[in-house]
Amino acid sequence: MNVFVRVAPLIILCFLISGCKKDHSDLPNAPSLHNPNNLNAQQKQIISADQELALKLLEALNPQQLQQNIFISPFSISMALGMTLNSARANTYDEIRQTLGFEGLKQEEINQSYKNLMQQLITFDNLVFMELANAIFYRQNFSVKRSFLDINAKYFNARISPLDFALPAAVGTINQWASDHTHGKIEQILTAIPAETVMYLLNAIYFKGTWVYRFDERFTNEQPFFPDSTSKIPCDMMQITQQLPYLERSRLQMIDLPYGNGHYVMTLILPKYPLHVNTFIGQFNNQNIMNWFNQLSEDSVTLKFPKFKIQYDRSLKDVLMALGIRDAFHPQRANFTGIANSGGLYISKVKHSTFIEVNEEGTEAAGATLVEFSKTSAENSPKPFMLVNRPFLFIIRERSSNMVLFIGKIVRPQWSA
C-alpha cells in the first residue's frame, strides 16, 4: 500500500516538565544523530517508523482535504502515542504499537529511544531553536497509578499536575500550558472539560530556524499560484539563486533548503505538471522518498517559492481508527489499566493544532496535541529552475538521520493564519 502523510494538523503531545531547551549540561551518552551509523537498532526503527507514520497520516488525511492545506508533526504524534503506550494493555497496546511501527521492541526500549532522540534533537544545532514538552493533567482525586506517572516523567520529562476539572480555570490552565510551550502560536487546545473526562495527555513542539541562504525581500513580488488547472490566486513569491541539494526526475523536482548550521532542512517536493499533488500523494511511498533524499546533489538552482502562514485544527480520532487503533477509542474494549486499577477508561478525543510561517528569513512552526481520556458511564548548461507556482509538498527533517519533524501539503498559500 502506498503511504504518504497528509500534512495539515498533527499531534504534538507535551513531554517535558519545563520544556526541552538547548541545555547540553545533562545529556546522556546516547548515540549521535549526526552519524546515522552511531544509531542503535531501536533508534533506527523509531526513525523509520516516524517516516512511515508521516506518509500514512498524510495519505489518510488527504481525501477529506483535497482542496485544503495540511500540516502535521508525525514525530509529535508518535511521541504522544508513545506516552499513551505506557498505560495500554492487551489488544489496546498491540494496536497502538503496530500502528506506530514498533513491533519487536520492548516498552523500555521504546521509552529510552524517545528520551535519547528528544535530547539529541533539541541540541543538534545551536542556530536552530527547538522545544519539546509533555504534560499529564488529571482530575483531582482520580486515583492514578504512580508507576504510570513516574515512567512518563522519567522518559518523557512530562509535567504531572492534578487539577480540579470542575473549576472554570482548569481549561485556562491547560490552554496556557499549550501556549507557553508553542510560544503563543497555539493559544487554545481545549474549550471545555466534559464531566466524564479524567485525564489529558499533552505534547507540544516548537521549531524556529533561519535559512542558511536567506531570500532577499527585494526580489519578493506578487505572482499567480495555480491550485488546479482552471484557477489561479495571487501569492507573495520569494526568489533565490544558490548552490543547493537538488533533484529532478520525470515526475518531480526536489530541493533542500537548510537552516542554521545545516542539520535541519526543509525539503520541497514539486510534482511536474500535469501531475497534481493529490494524485502524487497516492503514488509514492517511504522507499521512494528515501531514494530521492539519497539522490539529492549540489547544483546552482534558481528557486521561486511562496511565503505562507497557516494555522490548522483537526480531530484525529477517525484517522487513527482508520490506521488500526480501534480498541483504544471503544468504551467497552479499551484497556488502559496501566493508568488505574479500576479500568473503564478509553480515549474520547485526540485533537491536534499546528501553526507554520515561512518567509524570507526562515521558518517558525509549532504544534500541540491533546489526548483526552474519559471514564465509561554543469557550467555552460542551463541552470535548473524551479518555480513553485502550483500545489506542492514540504518536509522539515533532520538531514543526517532523515527524522521527519513536520510534513505538509500546500494547495493555497496564504499569509493570514
ABEGO torsion letter per residue (X at the ends): XBBBBBBBBBBBBBABAAEBBBBAAABBBBBBAABAAABBAAAAAAAAAAAAAAAAAAAAAAAAAAABBBBBBAAAAAAAAAAAAAABBEAAAAAAAAAAGABGBBAAAAAAAAAAAAAAAAAABAABBBBBBBBBBBBBGBBBBAAAAAAAAAAAGBBBBBBBAABAAAAAAAAAAAAAAAGGABABABABBBAABABBBBBBBBBBBBBABBBBAAABBBBBBBABAABBBBBBBBBBBBBBBBBBBAABBBBBBBBEAGABBBBBBBBBOABBAAAAAAABBAAAAAAAAAABBBBBBBBBBBBBBBBBBBBAAAAAAAAGBAAAABAAABBAAAABAAEGBBBABBBBBBBBBBBAAEBBBBBBBBBBBBBBXXAABBBBBBBBABBBBBBBBBAAAGBBABBBBBABBBABX
